[in-house]
């Protein structure tokens, strides 16, 4: 397991109240946090993780407002809880 602490400025926060996501005809609520990382720390962190895990491209939920960390849609993926497991 790898862990990295990102520091930066929060530009959007939907941690307490949710926001609608998904296609226009079937939206669902999610919680989201968007951060613009401090530039020098971001470059250093990415360089270290890239060297360690041998990657050259980082993909994710990136927009002009920063990186978004999104939860699973509320009520989605909860079917395992209703399972009658032995």
C-alpha positions as CSV (number, residue, x, y, z in Angstrom):
1,X,0.0,0.0,0.0
2,X,1.3,3.5,-0.9
3,X,0.4,6.7,0.8
4,X,1.1,10.2,-0.2
5,X,0.0,13.4,1.6
6,X,-1.0,16.1,-0.8
7,X,-0.9,19.7,0.4
8,X,-2.5,22.6,-1.4
9,X,-5.5,24.9,-1.6
10,X,-9.1,23.4,-1.5
11,X,-11.1,24.9,-4.4
12,X,-14.2,22.8,-4.1
13,X,-15.6,20.9,-1.1
14,X,-18.7,18.7,-1.2
15,X,-17.9,16.7,1.9
16,X,-20.9,17.6,4.0
17,X,-23.4,18.2,1.3
18,X,-23.4,16.1,-1.8
19,X,-23.4,17.1,-5.5
20,X,-25.2,15.4,-8.4
21,X,-23.0,13.5,-10.9
22,X,-23.6,11.1,-13.8
23,X,-25.5,11.4,-17.0
24,X,-28.2,14.1,-17.3
25,X,-31.0,11.5,-17.3
26,X,-29.7,9.4,-14.3
27,X,-27.9,11.6,-11.8
28,X,-26.8,10.3,-8.4
29,X,-25.3,12.1,-5.4
30,X,-21.5,12.0,-4.7
31,X,-19.2,13.7,-2.3
32,X,-16.1,15.4,-3.7
33,X,-13.0,17.4,-2.7
34,X,-10.9,19.3,-5.2
35,X,-7.4,20.4,-4.4
36,X,-4.9,22.6,-6.3
37,X,-1.6,21.2,-5.0
38,X,1.4,23.4,-4.2
39,X,3.4,23.3,-7.4
40,X,6.9,22.4,-6.2
41,X,5.7,19.7,-3.8
42,X,3.5,18.3,-6.6
43,X,6.4,18.0,-9.0
44,X,8.7,16.4,-6.4
45,X,6.0,13.9,-5.3
46,X,5.2,12.9,-8.8
47,X,8.9,12.5,-9.7
48,X,9.5,10.2,-6.7
49,X,6.4,8.0,-7.3
50,X,7.2,7.9,-11.1
51,X,10.7,6.6,-10.4
52,X,9.6,4.2,-7.7
53,X,6.7,2.6,-9.8
54,X,8.2,3.3,-13.2
55,X,5.4,5.4,-14.8
56,X,5.6,8.5,-17.0
57,X,2.0,9.5,-17.2
58,X,-0.4,10.3,-14.3
59,X,-4.1,10.2,-15.0
60,X,-7.0,11.2,-12.8
61,X,-9.8,13.6,-12.4
62,X,-8.0,16.8,-13.3
63,X,-9.6,20.1,-14.2
64,X,-8.6,23.8,-14.1
65,X,-9.8,23.8,-10.5
66,X,-7.4,21.0,-9.5
67,X,-7.5,17.3,-8.7
68,X,-10.8,15.9,-7.6
69,X,-11.2,13.1,-5.1
70,X,-14.7,11.6,-5.5
71,X,-16.6,9.0,-3.5
72,X,-18.7,6.3,-5.0
73,X,-22.2,7.4,-5.7
74,X,-24.5,7.2,-2.7
75,X,-26.4,3.9,-2.8
76,X,-24.1,2.4,-5.5
77,X,-22.1,-0.7,-4.8
78,X,-23.8,-1.4,-1.5
79,X,-25.5,-4.7,-2.7
80,X,-22.8,-6.8,-1.0
81,X,-24.2,-5.6,2.4
82,X,-27.4,-7.5,1.8
83,X,-25.6,-10.7,1.2
84,X,-26.3,-13.6,3.6
85,X,-22.7,-14.6,4.0
86,X,-21.9,-17.6,6.2
